[in-house]
Amino acid sequence: MKKILYTLIVSVIAVVILNRVIFKDIPEKEKQELLNDVQRYKHPIKSISMEYPDNSDLKVLDSVLKENRIVMLGENIHDDGATMRAKGRIIKYLHENLGYNVVLYEAGQYDTWMMNEEMKNHSLKIPSASIGGLGLFDFWWDNSENQPLISYYQKTKTSSYPIELGGFDIQFSGIELYDRRSKLLKDFFSKNSIDLKPFPLLNKHINQISNFMYKGFASKTLPGNQKENFLNEITRLEKMVSKLEKTSENRIYTWYLHDMRNNFAKIWKYKAGSMQSMQFRDSLMAKNLVHQIDSVYQEQKIIVWCSNLHTFASRYSKDYLPLGTYIKNKYGKASYMVDFSSYTKYNKTGTPMDKPGKLAIENTFHATKTPYFFINLRNIPESSVLKKEFISTINQGTDQKKVWSQFFDGIFYIDTNTFLTSHE
């Protein structure tokens, strides 16, 4: 009984100490200093709608991005509906006013290439409302927030200044390709007189190729050392395809096989969401993105669409170097990272949820009573509290303390975010 009582007392003391450390209020002087700096450097944004007729609020980007070539647009989590709308408006502005004509997604290189080709040629006869499903994960096209942007992409294809779409991920991303992958691969091999008989495992299982992104299916279908042999067959095919004539189609299939092999290897080897898995993927996404920037879209201005975490321009942990760090290290000030954050989000009943902890800077953002604003951290004096360490929920809604100005160049704030909604 005494032992139980002792344990209970220790637990209560621990909770009290934890509450004082984590949930203590910011001293009033520090709070006011932070609010003053936010008010001083914030640039109000009037709307997040692509149809908003007055772009005077976005002209701040003209000077911010004057020497820029690469803009990385993040998002806190993938179902932030208001963030998607804001990104759509920014992309439209950058395309029509600042000469950005390439948008590269955190989505499969091959999948987004197929989507881009379909928007131009319509060879697969995919309905316009579903065409985003060839290349993108569903949260980037299958909702009312993203459909205006998908329509805008398609509209530009018939203009004198079309947007080119691509990707840099190693993953399969297009649901509309799920049942088409096998046939498209077989048609490509057949057209190029590539016999699959010397590749017995791939030849046997090619009709199930989409299912190998599931670890359980792969383990059941390829027992023993067959998984390694399967990966080796894909590598051998990649080398064979790389020796074909250097057409755009042959090049993308070479990369497709390379990414496929690495994606399967990642899924089968690492625990999903682990730092090892993230590091493996980001290092390969960086290689793909650099290839796109330097070789596919030379000297063109490029928008990169991904999550906030992948935009980070500094090491996240000892085990994980984000994609943005590779890009910032290579392109320096020619790259600009914009991350999105919010104070709260309304659930389906209209109730605010996921509010930040007491120490998070989002509380100060909320106190400005400004629905949307942008802060350019790059040109703020080093003496500003915004250039020092502070707590933010900008990484997947979790309270984290970092010198955030080292991780991204600008913050786009949306006071109340929303969930994605059906476009039916």
Salt bridges, closest charged atoms under 4 A:
ASP25 OD1 - LYS358 NZ 3.83
ASP37 OD1 - ARG40 NH1 2.38
ASP54 OD2 - LYS46 NZ 2.79
ASP57 OD1 - ARG89 NH2 2.82
GLU75 OE2 - HIS78 ND1 2.59
GLU75 OE1 - LYS87 NZ 2.64
ASP79 OD1 - LYS345 NZ 2.78
ASP80 OD1 - LYS345 NZ 2.78
GLU106 OE2 - ARG281 NH2 2.71
GLU106 OE2 - HIS310 NE2 3.36
ASP111 OD2 - ARG181 NH2 2.54
GLU117 OE2 - LYS120 NZ 3.19
ASP142 OD1 - HIS423 ND1 3.22
GLU164 OE2 - LYS157 NZ 3.66
ASP169 OD2 - ARG281 NH2 2.66
GLU176 OE1 - ARG180 NH1 3.49
ASP187 OD2 - LYS183 NZ 2.73
GLU228 OE2 - ARG261 NH2 3.95
GLU238 OE2 - HIS258 ND1 3.26
GLU249 OE1 - LYS191 NZ 2.63
ASP282 OD2 - HIS310 ND1 2.97
ASP294 OD2 - LYS330 NZ 3.58
ASP319 OD2 - LYS318 NZ 3.37
GLU382 OE2 - LYS387 NZ 2.98
GLU389 OE1 - LYS401 NZ 3.90
ASP409 OD2 - LYS328 NZ 2.93
ASP409 OD1 - ARG378 NH2 3.48
ASP415 OD1 - HIS366 ND1 2.86
